[in-house]
Amino acid sequence: MPFSFFVVLLLFLSGVSPSEPKLNAKYYQKSCPNLERIMQDVVTTKQINSPTTAAGTLRLFVHDCMVDGCDASVLISSNAFNTAERDADINLSLPGDAFDLVIRAKTSLELNCPGVVSCADILAMATRDLITMVGGPYYEVQMGRKDGLISQASRVEGNLPKVNMTIDQLIAFFAAKGFNIQEMVALSGGHTIGFSHCNEFSDRIFNFSSASDVDPGLNPKFAAALKKVCANFQRDKGMSAFNDVMTPNKFDNMYYQNLPRGLGLLRSDHVLVTDPRTKPFVELYATNYKAFFTDFARAMEKLSLKDIKTGQEGEVRHRCDSFNNIKT
């Protein structure tokens, strides 16, 4: 039996197509050799001009991966036939700068190597580059994802964590997504950058309970400042506060140092330091930023591979906000 025939037979029996390379960090080395340079140029320019881009892109990436995997389905715009993921209620506050970054990167790449780099890979790579740019850890991004063929708002509910979840609900949610408690706490450290809108934590500073107007878990001075910032949040939906009040634009471990001081902005942040299952990891990361960076990088690598599409499971979109063929 000729050796070449034997190899093809093994591939056939194992269900692996010889024409579908697996994900790897050098996936585009030949097909788009300028990928890294182009991405660095676009990412750097965008972050300098809009400093909240890093946090926004990280949030966009997480919202994409948690719903049907890292397949850029969150980037699809709705049309007359379909209400897409990005128009689900929980996604309406996703920042425009993050979408704009991906569009800019895709445009530049299409001019250089048309029809080659997927939007899913662009989002994954941009997220890593931005995290590193604002001081966070570098981690390797495996490339070769295809863009998903489905994007429906109805698929979002139940697939994203919510700020009012109890610790039991958070642990159960992440476990269902394949992440253990330590990985959950490490991923939560992404809140070391960015901001949250007042309506996401207003229940902690206004009419908290019959016994207290403010959540007693909040630092009193911090709560008073938040009350002033969010005084008109019901009329102005854009009112917001930094997730990390101390170093809001730097990716560091200050988020964890803030939690025992009552400076955790969201309810889902605060519960991490009050439960014995999560508190040890909060304390570890608060005192050891290297441990946080290592665990965050590993968790992000794991997240970036969640339910990815390859081969015929997806496509390389011409535009990141629309399928190559109209979907109904």
Secondary structure, DSSP 8 states (H G I E B T S, - for coil): --HHHHHHHHHHHHT--TTS---BTTTTTTT-TTHHHHHHHHHHHHHHH-TTHHHHHHHHHHHHHHTTSSSSGGG---BTTB--GGGSGGGTTS-HHHHHHHHHHHHHHHHHSTTTS-HHHHHHHHHHHHHHHTT-------B--BB-S---GGGTTTSS--TT--HHHHHHHHHHTT--HHHHHHHHGGGGSSEEEGGGTGGGTSS--SS-SS-TTS-HHHHHHHHHHTTTTTT-TT-EEESSSSSTTS-SSHHHHHGGGT---SHHHHGGGTSTTTHHHHHHHHH-HHHHHHHHHHHHHHHHTTT-B-GGG-B--SBTTB-SS---
